Amino acid sequence: MTGHVFKLADEADLTACDLNRCADVLADVDPVMADNLRRAAERLRASLRAEGHPVTQDAS
């Protein structure tokens, strides 16, 4: 079961990366939505960190 939990955590971390990439694309067109996506990604990563899972840092 532990392997499944870590696989889900990895998928969630990748989702956070995708949210940030989408935010980068939307930044000029819809800055409010871009900020919402970035906050969602950070909340997702904060949850992962709280559970002890490693998270990826997006390239700035």
PDB file with one MODEL, atoms N, CA, C and O in Angstrom:
MODEL        1
ATOM      1  N   MET A   1       0.818  -1.198   0.000  1.00  0.00           N
ATOM      2  CA  MET A   1       0.000   0.000   0.000  1.00  0.00           C
ATOM      3  C   MET A   1       0.865   1.266   0.000  1.00  0.00           C
ATOM      4  O   MET A   1       0.497   2.269  -0.612  1.00  0.00           O
ATOM      5  N   THR A   2       1.988   1.221   0.671  1.00  0.00           N
ATOM      6  CA  THR A   2       2.855   2.391   0.745  1.00  0.00           C
ATOM      7  C   THR A   2       3.317   2.827  -0.640  1.00  0.00           C
ATOM      8  O   THR A   2       3.402   4.024  -0.916  1.00  0.00           O
ATOM      9  N   GLY A   3       3.614   1.873  -1.507  1.00  0.00           N
ATOM     10  CA  GLY A   3       4.035   2.205  -2.864  1.00  0.00           C
ATOM     11  C   GLY A   3       2.974   2.989  -3.610  1.00  0.00           C
ATOM     12  O   GLY A   3       3.285   3.911  -4.365  1.00  0.00           O
ATOM     13  N   HIS A   4       1.703   2.616  -3.394  1.00  0.00           N
ATOM     14  CA  HIS A   4       0.607   3.333  -4.059  1.00  0.00           C
ATOM     15  C   HIS A   4       0.505   4.768  -3.545  1.00  0.00           C
ATOM     16  O   HIS A   4       0.246   5.688  -4.321  1.00  0.00           O
ATOM     17  N   VAL A   5       0.706   4.961  -2.254  1.00  0.00           N
ATOM     18  CA  VAL A   5       0.633   6.300  -1.671  1.00  0.00           C
ATOM     19  C   VAL A   5       1.721   7.185  -2.256  1.00  0.00           C
ATOM     20  O   VAL A   5       1.466   8.340  -2.597  1.00  0.00           O
ATOM     21  N   PHE A   6       2.935   6.653  -2.374  1.00  0.00           N
ATOM     22  CA  PHE A   6       4.020   7.460  -2.924  1.00  0.00           C
ATOM     23  C   PHE A   6       3.811   7.729  -4.408  1.00  0.00           C
ATOM     24  O   PHE A   6       4.175   8.801  -4.891  1.00  0.00           O
ATOM     25  N   LYS A   7       3.235   6.785  -5.140  1.00  0.00           N
ATOM     26  CA  LYS A   7       2.936   7.026  -6.557  1.00  0.00           C
ATOM     27  C   LYS A   7       1.902   8.149  -6.681  1.00  0.00           C
ATOM     28  O   LYS A   7       2.030   9.015  -7.546  1.00  0.00           O
ATOM     29  N   LEU A   8       0.886   8.137  -5.826  1.00  0.00           N
ATOM     30  CA  LEU A   8      -0.101   9.213  -5.840  1.00  0.00           C
ATOM     31  C   LEU A   8       0.535  10.552  -5.482  1.00  0.00           C
ATOM     32  O   LEU A   8       0.186  11.580  -6.061  1.00  0.00           O
ATOM     33  N   ALA A   9       1.458  10.544  -4.538  1.00  0.00           N
ATOM     34  CA  ALA A   9       2.152  11.778  -4.158  1.00  0.00           C
ATOM     35  C   ALA A   9       2.983  12.296  -5.330  1.00  0.00           C
ATOM     36  O   ALA A   9       3.031  13.500  -5.579  1.00  0.00           O
ATOM     37  N   ASP A  10       3.636  11.384  -6.047  1.00  0.00           N
ATOM     38  CA  ASP A  10       4.410  11.799  -7.226  1.00  0.00           C
ATOM     39  C   ASP A  10       3.492  12.414  -8.281  1.00  0.00           C
ATOM     40  O   ASP A  10       3.831  13.429  -8.889  1.00  0.00           O
ATOM     41  N   GLU A  11       2.339  11.801  -8.492  1.00  0.00           N
ATOM     42  CA  GLU A  11       1.374  12.332  -9.465  1.00  0.00           C
ATOM     43  C   GLU A  11       0.868  13.707  -9.026  1.00  0.00           C
ATOM     44  O   GLU A  11       0.706  14.601  -9.857  1.00  0.00           O
ATOM     45  N   ALA A  12       0.622  13.877  -7.742  1.00  0.00           N
ATOM     46  CA  ALA A  12       0.158  15.171  -7.231  1.00  0.00           C
ATOM     47  C   ALA A  12       1.232  16.231  -7.419  1.00  0.00           C
ATOM     48  O   ALA A  12       0.923  17.376  -7.747  1.00  0.00           O
ATOM     49  N   ASP A  13       2.491  15.858  -7.214  1.00  0.00           N
ATOM     50  CA  ASP A  13       3.589  16.802  -7.419  1.00  0.00           C
ATOM     51  C   ASP A  13       3.678  17.206  -8.891  1.00  0.00           C
ATOM     52  O   ASP A  13       3.895  18.377  -9.201  1.00  0.00           O
ATOM     53  N   LEU A  14       3.512  16.250  -9.790  1.00  0.00           N
ATOM     54  CA  LEU A  14       3.513  16.568 -11.220  1.00  0.00           C
ATOM     55  C   LEU A  14       2.334  17.468 -11.581  1.00  0.00           C
ATOM     56  O   LEU A  14       2.457  18.344 -12.437  1.00  0.00           O
ATOM     57  N   THR A  15       1.204  17.252 -10.935  1.00  0.00           N
ATOM     58  CA  THR A  15       0.039  18.101 -11.161  1.00  0.00           C
ATOM     59  C   THR A  15       0.340  19.538 -10.739  1.00  0.00           C
ATOM     60  O   THR A  15      -0.058  20.482 -11.422  1.00  0.00           O
ATOM     61  N   ALA A  16       1.034  19.704  -9.630  1.00  0.00           N
ATOM     62  CA  ALA A  16       1.422  21.048  -9.181  1.00  0.00           C
ATOM     63  C   ALA A  16       2.335  21.706 -10.214  1.00  0.00           C
ATOM     64  O   ALA A  16       2.211  22.902 -10.476  1.00  0.00           O
ATOM     65  N   CYS A  17       3.244  20.940 -10.796  1.00  0.00           N
ATOM     66  CA  CYS A  17       4.106  21.480 -11.858  1.00  0.00           C
ATOM     67  C   CYS A  17       3.256  21.918 -13.050  1.00  0.00           C
ATOM     68  O   CYS A  17       3.483  22.984 -13.623  1.00  0.00           O
ATOM     69  N   ASP A  18       2.282  21.095 -13.419  1.00  0.00           N
ATOM     70  CA  ASP A  18       1.396  21.430 -14.543  1.00  0.00           C
ATOM     71  C   ASP A  18       0.583  22.688 -14.245  1.00  0.00           C
ATOM     72  O   ASP A  18       0.398  23.530 -15.125  1.00  0.00           O
ATOM     73  N   LEU A  19       0.101  22.820 -13.024  1.00  0.00           N
ATOM     74  CA  LEU A  19      -0.658  24.015 -12.657  1.00  0.00           C
ATOM     75  C   LEU A  19       0.196  25.268 -12.816  1.00  0.00           C
ATOM     76  O   LEU A  19      -0.279  26.289 -13.313  1.00  0.00           O
ATOM     77  N   ASN A  20       1.447  25.189 -12.397  1.00  0.00           N
ATOM     78  CA  ASN A  20       2.341  26.343 -12.530  1.00  0.00           C
ATOM     79  C   ASN A  20       2.657  26.648 -13.986  1.00  0.00           C
ATOM     80  O   ASN A  20       2.770  27.816 -14.358  1.00  0.00           O
ATOM     81  N   ARG A  21       2.804  25.615 -14.823  1.00  0.00           N
ATOM     82  CA  ARG A  21       3.032  25.853 -16.254  1.00  0.00           C
ATOM     83  C   ARG A  21       1.814  26.527 -16.881  1.00  0.00           C
ATOM     84  O   ARG A  21       1.955  27.452 -17.681  1.00  0.00           O
ATOM     85  N   CYS A  22       0.630  26.066 -16.520  1.00  0.00           N
ATOM     86  CA  CYS A  22      -0.594  26.705 -17.028  1.00  0.00           C
ATOM     87  C   CYS A  22      -0.662  28.165 -16.571  1.00  0.00           C
ATOM     88  O   CYS A  22      -1.053  29.045 -17.338  1.00  0.00           O
ATOM     89  N   ALA A  23      -0.284  28.409 -15.333  1.00  0.00           N
ATOM     90  CA  ALA A  23      -0.283  29.782 -14.811  1.00  0.00           C
ATOM     91  C   ALA A  23       0.667  30.655 -15.609  1.00  0.00           C
ATOM     92  O   ALA A  23       0.354  31.812 -15.889  1.00  0.00           O
ATOM     93  N   ASP A  24       1.817  30.122 -15.977  1.00  0.00           N
ATOM     94  CA  ASP A  24       2.777  30.890 -16.772  1.00  0.00           C
ATOM     95  C   ASP A  24       2.182  31.277 -18.128  1.00  0.00           C
ATOM     96  O   ASP A  24       2.382  32.393 -18.608  1.00  0.00           O
ATOM     97  N   VAL A  25       1.455  30.347 -18.735  1.00  0.00           N
ATOM     98  CA  VAL A  25       0.842  30.609 -20.038  1.00  0.00           C
ATOM     99  C   VAL A  25      -0.264  31.654 -19.915  1.00  0.00           C
ATOM    100  O   VAL A  25      -0.412  32.513 -20.784  1.00  0.00           O
ATOM    101  N   LEU A  26      -1.035  31.580 -18.843  1.00  0.00           N
ATOM    102  CA  LEU A  26      -2.171  32.478 -18.664  1.00  0.00           C
ATOM    103  C   LEU A  26      -1.802  33.848 -18.086  1.00  0.00           C
ATOM    104  O   LEU A  26      -2.631  34.758 -18.077  1.00  0.00           O
ATOM    105  N   ALA A  27      -0.599  33.998 -17.617  1.00  0.00           N
ATOM    106  CA  ALA A  27      -0.217  35.197 -16.865  1.00  0.00           C
ATOM    107  C   ALA A  27      -0.559  36.498 -17.579  1.00  0.00           C
ATOM    108  O   ALA A  27      -1.057  37.427 -16.944  1.00  0.00           O
ATOM    109  N   ASP A  28      -0.310  36.588 -18.864  1.00  0.00           N
ATOM    110  CA  ASP A  28      -0.578  37.834 -19.599  1.00  0.00           C
ATOM    111  C   ASP A  28      -2.058  38.011 -19.918  1.00  0.00           C
ATOM    112  O   ASP A  28      -2.559  39.134 -19.961  1.00  0.00           O
ATOM    113  N   VAL A  29      -2.748  36.908 -20.141  1.00  0.00           N
ATOM    114  CA  VAL A  29      -4.147  36.962 -20.570  1.00  0.00           C
ATOM    115  C   VAL A  29      -5.106  37.093 -19.390  1.00  0.00           C
ATOM    116  O   VAL A  29      -6.058  37.872 -19.431  1.00  0.00           O
ATOM    117  N   ASP A  30      -4.841  36.321 -18.343  1.00  0.00           N
ATOM    118  CA  ASP A  30      -5.742  36.307 -17.189  1.00  0.00           C
ATOM    119  C   ASP A  30      -4.916  36.179 -15.906  1.00  0.00           C
ATOM    120  O   ASP A  30      -4.787  35.085 -15.357  1.00  0.00           O
ATOM    121  N   PRO A  31      -4.357  37.297 -15.431  1.00  0.00           N
ATOM    122  CA  PRO A  31      -3.477  37.239 -14.254  1.00  0.00           C
ATOM    123  C   PRO A  31      -4.179  36.736 -12.993  1.00  0.00           C
ATOM    124  O   PRO A  31      -3.533  36.134 -12.135  1.00  0.00           O
ATOM    125  N   VAL A  32      -5.466  36.967 -12.865  1.00  0.00           N
ATOM    126  CA  VAL A  32      -6.188  36.489 -11.676  1.00  0.00           C
ATOM    127  C   VAL A  32      -6.235  34.968 -11.677  1.00  0.00           C
ATOM    128  O   VAL A  32      -5.967  34.338 -10.655  1.00  0.00           O
ATOM    129  N   MET A  33      -6.576  34.374 -12.821  1.00  0.00           N
ATOM    130  CA  MET A  33      -6.607  32.914 -12.923  1.00  0.00           C
ATOM    131  C   MET A  33      -5.206  32.339 -12.727  1.00  0.00           C
ATOM    132  O   MET A  33      -5.047  31.296 -12.091  1.00  0.00           O
ATOM    133  N   ALA A  34      -4.204  33.005 -13.262  1.00  0.00           N
ATOM    134  CA  ALA A  34      -2.828  32.540 -13.092  1.00  0.00           C
ATOM    135  C   ALA A  34      -2.451  32.518 -11.608  1.00  0.00           C
ATOM    136  O   ALA A  34      -1.832  31.562 -11.142  1.00  0.00           O
ATOM    137  N   ASP A  35      -2.816  33.555 -10.873  1.00  0.00           N
ATOM    138  CA  ASP A  35      -2.541  33.580  -9.428  1.00  0.00           C
ATOM    139  C   ASP A  35      -3.293  32.466  -8.703  1.00  0.00           C
ATOM    140  O   ASP A  35      -2.753  31.836  -7.795  1.00  0.00           O
ATOM    141  N   ASN A  36      -4.534  32.228  -9.105  1.00  0.00           N
ATOM    142  CA  ASN A  36      -5.315  31.146  -8.487  1.00  0.00           C
ATOM    143  C   ASN A  36      -4.655  29.790  -8.722  1.00  0.00           C
ATOM    144  O   ASN A  36      -4.604  28.958  -7.816  1.00  0.00           O
ATOM    145  N   LEU A  37      -4.153  29.568  -9.924  1.00  0.00           N
ATOM    146  CA  LEU A  37      -3.480  28.305 -10.225  1.00  0.00           C
ATOM    147  C   LEU A  37      -2.198  28.157  -9.411  1.00  0.00           C
ATOM    148  O   LEU A  37      -1.894  27.073  -8.912  1.00  0.00           O
ATOM    149  N   ARG A  38      -1.455  29.240  -9.282  1.00  0.00           N
ATOM    150  CA  ARG A  38      -0.216  29.175  -8.489  1.00  0.00           C
ATOM    151  C   ARG A  38      -0.504  28.887  -7.013  1.00  0.00           C
ATOM    152  O   ARG A  38       0.212  28.118  -6.370  1.00  0.00           O
ATOM    153  N   ARG A  39      -1.559  29.511  -6.486  1.00  0.00           N
ATOM    154  CA  ARG A  39      -1.942  29.235  -5.091  1.00  0.00           C
ATOM    155  C   ARG A  39      -2.392  27.790  -4.919  1.00  0.00           C
ATOM    156  O   ARG A  39      -2.074  27.157  -3.913  1.00  0.00           O
ATOM    157  N   ALA A  40      -3.119  27.272  -5.882  1.00  0.00           N
ATOM    158  CA  ALA A  40      -3.565  25.875  -5.819  1.00  0.00           C
ATOM    159  C   ALA A  40      -2.365  24.930  -5.829  1.00  0.00           C
ATOM    160  O   ALA A  40      -2.332  23.948  -5.086  1.00  0.00           O
ATOM    161  N   ALA A  41      -1.389  25.231  -6.669  1.00  0.00           N
ATOM    162  CA  ALA A  41      -0.180  24.405  -6.727  1.00  0.00           C
ATOM    163  C   ALA A  41       0.563  24.447  -5.397  1.00  0.00           C
ATOM    164  O   ALA A  41       1.045  23.420  -4.920  1.00  0.00           O
ATOM    165  N   GLU A  42       0.656  25.620  -4.805  1.00  0.00           N
ATOM    166  CA  GLU A  42       1.367  25.730  -3.535  1.00  0.00           C
ATOM    167  C   GLU A  42       0.617  25.009  -2.413  1.00  0.00           C
ATOM    168  O   GLU A  42       1.242  24.376  -1.562  1.00  0.00           O
ATOM    169  N   ARG A  43      -0.703  25.097  -2.404  1.00  0.00           N
ATOM    170  CA  ARG A  43      -1.485  24.366  -1.388  1.00  0.00           C
ATOM    171  C   ARG A  43      -1.303  22.860  -1.545  1.00  0.00           C
ATOM    172  O   ARG A  43      -1.185  22.134  -0.559  1.00  0.00           O
ATOM    173  N   LEU A  44      -1.281  22.401  -2.787  1.00  0.00           N
ATOM    174  CA  LEU A  44      -1.066  20.978  -3.045  1.00  0.00           C
ATOM    175  C   LEU A  44       0.302  20.547  -2.545  1.00  0.00           C
ATOM    176  O   LEU A  44       0.434  19.512  -1.892  1.00  0.00           O
ATOM    177  N   ARG A  45       1.314  21.337  -2.852  1.00  0.00           N
ATOM    178  CA  ARG A  45       2.665  20.999  -2.383  1.00  0.00           C
ATOM    179  C   ARG A  45       2.793  21.098  -0.862  1.00  0.00           C
ATOM    180  O   ARG A  45       3.494  20.295  -0.248  1.00  0.00           O
ATOM    181  N   ALA A  46       2.132  22.059  -0.262  1.00  0.00           N
ATOM    182  CA  ALA A  46       2.166  22.177   1.199  1.00  0.00           C
ATOM    183  C   ALA A  46       1.553  20.931   1.843  1.00  0.00           C
ATOM    184  O   ALA A  46       2.056  20.439   2.852  1.00  0.00           O
ATOM    185  N   SER A  47       0.480  20.432   1.264  1.00  0.00           N
ATOM    186  CA  SER A  47      -0.136  19.207   1.779  1.00  0.00           C
ATOM    187  C   SER A  47       0.815  18.026   1.653  1.00  0.00           C
ATOM    188  O   SER A  47       0.927  17.208   2.566  1.00  0.00           O
ATOM    189  N   LEU A  48       1.492  17.942   0.526  1.00  0.00           N
ATOM    190  CA  LEU A  48       2.455  16.855   0.327  1.00  0.00           C
ATOM    191  C   LEU A  48       3.593  16.946   1.332  1.00  0.00           C
ATOM    192  O   LEU A  48       3.988  15.941   1.923  1.00  0.00           O
ATOM    193  N   ARG A  49       4.127  18.168   1.529  1.00  0.00           N
ATOM    194  CA  ARG A  49       5.216  18.344   2.505  1.00  0.00           C
ATOM    195  C   ARG A  49       4.757  17.980   3.911  1.00  0.00           C
ATOM    196  O   ARG A  49       5.508  17.376   4.677  1.00  0.00           O
ATOM    197  N   ALA A  50       3.528  18.346   4.248  1.00  0.00           N
ATOM    198  CA  ALA A  50       3.000  18.048   5.587  1.00  0.00           C
ATOM    199  C   ALA A  50       2.916  16.540   5.815  1.00  0.00           C
ATOM    200  O   ALA A  50       3.029  16.067   6.946  1.00  0.00           O
ATOM    201  N   GLU A  51       2.717  15.794   4.732  1.00  0.00           N
ATOM    202  CA  GLU A  51       2.652  14.331   4.833  1.00  0.00           C
ATOM    203  C   GLU A  51       4.033  13.683   4.729  1.00  0.00           C
ATOM    204  O   GLU A  51       4.160  12.461   4.806  1.00  0.00           O
ATOM    205  N   GLY A  52       5.064  14.509   4.553  1.00  0.00           N
ATOM    206  CA  GLY A  52       6.426  13.992   4.497  1.00  0.00           C
ATOM    207  C   GLY A  52       6.907  13.573   3.120  1.00  0.00           C
ATOM    208  O   GLY A  52       7.915  12.876   3.003  1.00  0.00           O
ATOM    209  N   HIS A  53       6.199  13.988   2.073  1.00  0.00           N
ATOM    210  CA  HIS A  53       6.601  13.632   0.711  1.00  0.00           C
ATOM    211  C   HIS A  53       7.498  14.716   0.142  1.00  0.00           C
ATOM    212  O   HIS A  53       7.279  15.899   0.401  1.00  0.00           O
ATOM    213  N   PRO A  54       8.513  14.324  -0.637  1.00  0.00           N
ATOM    214  CA  PRO A  54       9.350  15.328  -1.297  1.00  0.00           C
ATOM    215  C   PRO A  54       8.563  16.001  -2.423  1.00  0.00           C
ATOM    216  O   PRO A  54       7.702  15.373  -3.039  1.00  0.00           O
ATOM    217  N   VAL A  55       8.853  17.256  -2.688  1.00  0.00           N
ATOM    218  CA  VAL A  55       8.192  17.982  -3.768  1.00  0.00           C
ATOM    219  C   VAL A  55       9.236  18.596  -4.697  1.00  0.00           C
ATOM    220  O   VAL A  55      10.364  18.880  -4.292  1.00  0.00           O
ATOM    221  N   THR A  56       8.838  18.791  -5.930  1.00  0.00           N
ATOM    222  CA  THR A  56       9.696  19.376  -6.959  1.00  0.00           C
ATOM    223  C   THR A  56       9.609  20.891  -6.883  1.00  0.00           C
ATOM    224  O   THR A  56       8.543  21.443  -6.614  1.00  0.00           O
ATOM    225  N   GLN A  57      10.711  21.551  -7.115  1.00  0.00           N
ATOM    226  CA  GLN A  57      10.703  23.010  -7.221  1.00  0.00           C
ATOM    227  C   GLN A  57      10.628  23.369  -8.699  1.00  0.00           C
ATOM    228  O   GLN A  57      11.427  22.884  -9.500  1.00  0.00           O
ATOM    229  N   ASP A  58       9.673  24.216  -9.061  1.00  0.00           N
ATOM    230  CA  ASP A  58       9.554  24.649 -10.450  1.00  0.00           C
ATOM    231  C   ASP A  58      10.709  25.564 -10.809  1.00  0.00           C
ATOM    232  O   ASP A  58      11.226  26.299  -9.968  1.00  0.00           O
ATOM    233  N   ALA A  59      11.104  25.506 -12.070  1.00  0.00           N
ATOM    234  CA  ALA A  59      12.129  26.429 -12.553  1.00  0.00           C
ATOM    235  C   ALA A  59      11.517  27.824 -12.609  1.00  0.00           C
ATOM    236  O   ALA A  59      10.381  27.995 -13.050  1.00  0.00           O
ATOM    237  N   SER A  60      12.259  28.795 -12.170  1.00  0.00           N
ATOM    238  CA  SER A  60      11.743  30.185 -12.182  1.00  0.00           C
ATOM    239  C   SER A  60      12.176  30.912 -13.411  1.00  0.00           C
ATOM    240  O   SER A  60      11.838  32.082 -13.588  1.00  0.00           O
TER     241      SER A  60
ENDMDL
END
